[in-house]
């Protein structure tokens, strides 16, 4: 493992809590401040950085052959696309 591998993995996994808390309206500090949209954008930025570094370091062909990265990215993308649905399905009404 290299330092670049560590940064790629750290950025990828750091995206998830910012997506989750941003969509579920939790409070978490990010580089863009505290707020829902700030956390969603920061999560997206982390994902883009991770993906960009991976492709830069190893190329697209290695990306498609790395099951761990593709699996983690798939879960992240699925949550990003369906997170609002799950939030509205499971949120508790205050009434």
PyMOL commands that place a pseudoatom at each C-alpha (Angstrom):
pseudoatom trace, name=CA, resn=UNK, resi=1, chain=A, elem=C, hetatm=0, pos=[0.000, 0.000, 0.000]
pseudoatom trace, name=CA, resn=UNK, resi=2, chain=A, elem=C, hetatm=0, pos=[1.216, 3.474, -0.862]
pseudoatom trace, name=CA, resn=UNK, resi=3, chain=A, elem=C, hetatm=0, pos=[0.317, 6.857, 0.559]
pseudoatom trace, name=CA, resn=UNK, resi=4, chain=A, elem=C, hetatm=0, pos=[-1.710, 7.505, -2.607]
pseudoatom trace, name=CA, resn=UNK, resi=5, chain=A, elem=C, hetatm=0, pos=[-3.754, 4.325, -1.954]
pseudoatom trace, name=CA, resn=UNK, resi=6, chain=A, elem=C, hetatm=0, pos=[-4.471, 5.568, 1.552]
pseudoatom trace, name=CA, resn=UNK, resi=7, chain=A, elem=C, hetatm=0, pos=[-5.610, 8.987, 0.292]
pseudoatom trace, name=CA, resn=UNK, resi=8, chain=A, elem=C, hetatm=0, pos=[-7.810, 7.370, -2.384]
pseudoatom trace, name=CA, resn=UNK, resi=9, chain=A, elem=C, hetatm=0, pos=[-9.497, 5.122, 0.200]
pseudoatom trace, name=CA, resn=UNK, resi=10, chain=A, elem=C, hetatm=0, pos=[-9.802, 7.862, 2.823]
pseudoatom trace, name=CA, resn=UNK, resi=11, chain=A, elem=C, hetatm=0, pos=[-11.450, 10.261, 0.369]
pseudoatom trace, name=CA, resn=UNK, resi=12, chain=A, elem=C, hetatm=0, pos=[-13.837, 7.568, -0.873]
pseudoatom trace, name=CA, resn=UNK, resi=13, chain=A, elem=C, hetatm=0, pos=[-14.944, 6.542, 2.617]
pseudoatom trace, name=CA, resn=UNK, resi=14, chain=A, elem=C, hetatm=0, pos=[-15.119, 10.146, 3.862]
pseudoatom trace, name=CA, resn=UNK, resi=15, chain=A, elem=C, hetatm=0, pos=[-17.746, 10.819, 1.206]
pseudoatom trace, name=CA, resn=UNK, resi=16, chain=A, elem=C, hetatm=0, pos=[-20.300, 8.454, 2.811]
pseudoatom trace, name=CA, resn=UNK, resi=17, chain=A, elem=C, hetatm=0, pos=[-20.879, 10.167, 6.185]
pseudoatom trace, name=CA, resn=UNK, resi=18, chain=A, elem=C, hetatm=0, pos=[-21.165, 13.553, 4.492]
pseudoatom trace, name=CA, resn=UNK, resi=19, chain=A, elem=C, hetatm=0, pos=[-23.739, 12.205, 2.013]
pseudoatom trace, name=CA, resn=UNK, resi=20, chain=A, elem=C, hetatm=0, pos=[-25.702, 10.450, 4.756]
pseudoatom trace, name=CA, resn=UNK, resi=21, chain=A, elem=C, hetatm=0, pos=[-25.735, 13.320, 7.219]
pseudoatom trace, name=CA, resn=UNK, resi=22, chain=A, elem=C, hetatm=0, pos=[-26.365, 15.847, 4.477]
pseudoatom trace, name=CA, resn=UNK, resi=23, chain=A, elem=C, hetatm=0, pos=[-29.393, 13.975, 3.177]
pseudoatom trace, name=CA, resn=UNK, resi=24, chain=A, elem=C, hetatm=0, pos=[-30.683, 13.080, 6.655]
pseudoatom trace, name=CA, resn=UNK, resi=25, chain=A, elem=C, hetatm=0, pos=[-30.246, 16.692, 7.790]
pseudoatom trace, name=CA, resn=UNK, resi=26, chain=A, elem=C, hetatm=0, pos=[-27.680, 15.860, 10.467]
pseudoatom trace, name=CA, resn=UNK, resi=27, chain=A, elem=C, hetatm=0, pos=[-25.134, 18.392, 11.631]
pseudoatom trace, name=CA, resn=UNK, resi=28, chain=A, elem=C, hetatm=0, pos=[-21.529, 17.710, 10.695]
pseudoatom trace, name=CA, resn=UNK, resi=29, chain=A, elem=C, hetatm=0, pos=[-18.698, 20.094, 9.954]
pseudoatom trace, name=CA, resn=UNK, resi=30, chain=A, elem=C, hetatm=0, pos=[-17.218, 19.946, 6.457]
pseudoatom trace, name=CA, resn=UNK, resi=31, chain=A, elem=C, hetatm=0, pos=[-14.741, 22.037, 4.503]
pseudoatom trace, name=CA, resn=UNK, resi=32, chain=A, elem=C, hetatm=0, pos=[-17.736, 24.042, 3.228]
pseudoatom trace, name=CA, resn=UNK, resi=33, chain=A, elem=C, hetatm=0, pos=[-19.195, 24.655, 6.694]
pseudoatom trace, name=CA, resn=UNK, resi=34, chain=A, elem=C, hetatm=0, pos=[-22.117, 23.128, 8.572]
pseudoatom trace, name=CA, resn=UNK, resi=35, chain=A, elem=C, hetatm=0, pos=[-25.307, 22.422, 6.678]
pseudoatom trace, name=CA, resn=UNK, resi=36, chain=A, elem=C, hetatm=0, pos=[-27.122, 19.878, 4.568]
pseudoatom trace, name=CA, resn=UNK, resi=37, chain=A, elem=C, hetatm=0, pos=[-26.083, 21.137, 1.151]
pseudoatom trace, name=CA, resn=UNK, resi=38, chain=A, elem=C, hetatm=0, pos=[-22.526, 21.818, 2.297]
pseudoatom trace, name=CA, resn=UNK, resi=39, chain=A, elem=C, hetatm=0, pos=[-22.155, 18.213, 3.460]
pseudoatom trace, name=CA, resn=UNK, resi=40, chain=A, elem=C, hetatm=0, pos=[-23.649, 16.781, 0.286]
pseudoatom trace, name=CA, resn=UNK, resi=41, chain=A, elem=C, hetatm=0, pos=[-21.308, 18.874, -1.864]
pseudoatom trace, name=CA, resn=UNK, resi=42, chain=A, elem=C, hetatm=0, pos=[-18.332, 17.971, 0.313]
pseudoatom trace, name=CA, resn=UNK, resi=43, chain=A, elem=C, hetatm=0, pos=[-19.214, 14.279, 0.020]
pseudoatom trace, name=CA, resn=UNK, resi=44, chain=A, elem=C, hetatm=0, pos=[-19.456, 14.653, -3.737]
pseudoatom trace, name=CA, resn=UNK, resi=45, chain=A, elem=C, hetatm=0, pos=[-16.097, 16.447, -3.810]
pseudoatom trace, name=CA, resn=UNK, resi=46, chain=A, elem=C, hetatm=0, pos=[-14.486, 13.626, -1.801]
pseudoatom trace, name=CA, resn=UNK, resi=47, chain=A, elem=C, hetatm=0, pos=[-15.902, 11.047, -4.211]
pseudoatom trace, name=CA, resn=UNK, resi=48, chain=A, elem=C, hetatm=0, pos=[-14.650, 12.980, -7.247]
pseudoatom trace, name=CA, resn=UNK, resi=49, chain=A, elem=C, hetatm=0, pos=[-11.193, 13.401, -5.693]
pseudoatom trace, name=CA, resn=UNK, resi=50, chain=A, elem=C, hetatm=0, pos=[-10.990, 9.709, -4.878]
pseudoatom trace, name=CA, resn=UNK, resi=51, chain=A, elem=C, hetatm=0, pos=[-12.118, 8.664, -8.333]
pseudoatom trace, name=CA, resn=UNK, resi=52, chain=A, elem=C, hetatm=0, pos=[-9.805, 11.145, -10.041]
pseudoatom trace, name=CA, resn=UNK, resi=53, chain=A, elem=C, hetatm=0, pos=[-6.787, 10.045, -8.016]
pseudoatom trace, name=CA, resn=UNK, resi=54, chain=A, elem=C, hetatm=0, pos=[-7.518, 6.390, -8.669]
pseudoatom trace, name=CA, resn=UNK, resi=55, chain=A, elem=C, hetatm=0, pos=[-7.794, 6.906, -12.429]
pseudoatom trace, name=CA, resn=UNK, resi=56, chain=A, elem=C, hetatm=0, pos=[-4.683, 9.112, -12.426]
pseudoatom trace, name=CA, resn=UNK, resi=57, chain=A, elem=C, hetatm=0, pos=[-2.669, 6.553, -10.451]
pseudoatom trace, name=CA, resn=UNK, resi=58, chain=A, elem=C, hetatm=0, pos=[-3.881, 3.320, -12.067]
pseudoatom trace, name=CA, resn=UNK, resi=59, chain=A, elem=C, hetatm=0, pos=[-5.989, 4.132, -15.147]
pseudoatom trace, name=CA, resn=UNK, resi=60, chain=A, elem=C, hetatm=0, pos=[-9.589, 3.343, -16.058]
pseudoatom trace, name=CA, resn=UNK, resi=61, chain=A, elem=C, hetatm=0, pos=[-8.861, -0.296, -16.923]
pseudoatom trace, name=CA, resn=UNK, resi=62, chain=A, elem=C, hetatm=0, pos=[-7.567, -0.963, -13.393]
pseudoatom trace, name=CA, resn=UNK, resi=63, chain=A, elem=C, hetatm=0, pos=[-10.611, 0.791, -11.931]
pseudoatom trace, name=CA, resn=UNK, resi=64, chain=A, elem=C, hetatm=0, pos=[-12.971, -1.622, -13.636]
pseudoatom trace, name=CA, resn=UNK, resi=65, chain=A, elem=C, hetatm=0, pos=[-10.940, -4.599, -12.356]
pseudoatom trace, name=CA, resn=UNK, resi=66, chain=A, elem=C, hetatm=0, pos=[-10.806, -3.412, -8.725]
pseudoatom trace, name=CA, resn=UNK, resi=67, chain=A, elem=C, hetatm=0, pos=[-13.830, -5.051, -7.115]
pseudoatom trace, name=CA, resn=UNK, resi=68, chain=A, elem=C, hetatm=0, pos=[-13.356, -3.369, -3.750]
pseudoatom trace, name=CA, resn=UNK, resi=69, chain=A, elem=C, hetatm=0, pos=[-13.310, 0.149, -5.199]
pseudoatom trace, name=CA, resn=UNK, resi=70, chain=A, elem=C, hetatm=0, pos=[-16.173, -0.541, -7.601]
pseudoatom trace, name=CA, resn=UNK, resi=71, chain=A, elem=C, hetatm=0, pos=[-18.259, -2.121, -4.819]
pseudoatom trace, name=CA, resn=UNK, resi=72, chain=A, elem=C, hetatm=0, pos=[-17.708, 0.760, -2.395]
pseudoatom trace, name=CA, resn=UNK, resi=73, chain=A, elem=C, hetatm=0, pos=[-18.425, 3.286, -5.159]
pseudoatom trace, name=CA, resn=UNK, resi=74, chain=A, elem=C, hetatm=0, pos=[-21.600, 1.450, -6.163]
pseudoatom trace, name=CA, resn=UNK, resi=75, chain=A, elem=C, hetatm=0, pos=[-22.984, 1.599, -2.615]
pseudoatom trace, name=CA, resn=UNK, resi=76, chain=A, elem=C, hetatm=0, pos=[-22.079, 5.287, -2.401]
pseudoatom trace, name=CA, resn=UNK, resi=77, chain=A, elem=C, hetatm=0, pos=[-23.757, 6.084, -5.734]
pseudoatom trace, name=CA, resn=UNK, resi=78, chain=A, elem=C, hetatm=0, pos=[-26.853, 4.023, -4.887]
pseudoatom trace, name=CA, resn=UNK, resi=79, chain=A, elem=C, hetatm=0, pos=[-27.231, 5.860, -1.582]
pseudoatom trace, name=CA, resn=UNK, resi=80, chain=A, elem=C, hetatm=0, pos=[-26.679, 9.214, -3.265]
pseudoatom trace, name=CA, resn=UNK, resi=81, chain=A, elem=C, hetatm=0, pos=[-29.455, 8.428, -5.749]
pseudoatom trace, name=CA, resn=UNK, resi=82, chain=A, elem=C, hetatm=0, pos=[-31.906, 6.901, -3.243]
pseudoatom trace, name=CA, resn=UNK, resi=83, chain=A, elem=C, hetatm=0, pos=[-31.044, 8.682, 0.024]
pseudoatom trace, name=CA, resn=UNK, resi=84, chain=A, elem=C, hetatm=0, pos=[-33.887, 11.205, -0.163]
pseudoatom trace, name=CA, resn=UNK, resi=85, chain=A, elem=C, hetatm=0, pos=[-36.355, 8.351, -0.656]
pseudoatom trace, name=CA, resn=UNK, resi=86, chain=A, elem=C, hetatm=0, pos=[-35.074, 6.528, 2.435]
pseudoatom trace, name=CA, resn=UNK, resi=87, chain=A, elem=C, hetatm=0, pos=[-35.074, 9.756, 4.450]
pseudoatom trace, name=CA, resn=UNK, resi=88, chain=A, elem=C, hetatm=0, pos=[-38.717, 10.482, 3.652]
pseudoatom trace, name=CA, resn=UNK, resi=89, chain=A, elem=C, hetatm=0, pos=[-39.712, 6.844, 4.202]
pseudoatom trace, name=CA, resn=UNK, resi=90, chain=A, elem=C, hetatm=0, pos=[-38.169, 6.584, 7.681]
pseudoatom trace, name=CA, resn=UNK, resi=91, chain=A, elem=C, hetatm=0, pos=[-38.225, 10.114, 9.109]
pseudoatom trace, name=CA, resn=UNK, resi=92, chain=A, elem=C, hetatm=0, pos=[-40.289, 10.580, 12.232]
pseudoatom trace, name=CA, resn=UNK, resi=93, chain=A, elem=C, hetatm=0, pos=[-42.971, 13.222, 12.122]
pseudoatom trace, name=CA, resn=UNK, resi=94, chain=A, elem=C, hetatm=0, pos=[-42.909, 15.604, 15.048]
pseudoatom trace, name=CA, resn=UNK, resi=95, chain=A, elem=C, hetatm=0, pos=[-46.729, 15.519, 15.322]
for i in range(1, 95): cmd.bond("trace and resi %d" % i, "trace and resi %d" % (i + 1))
show_as sticks, trace
zoom trace
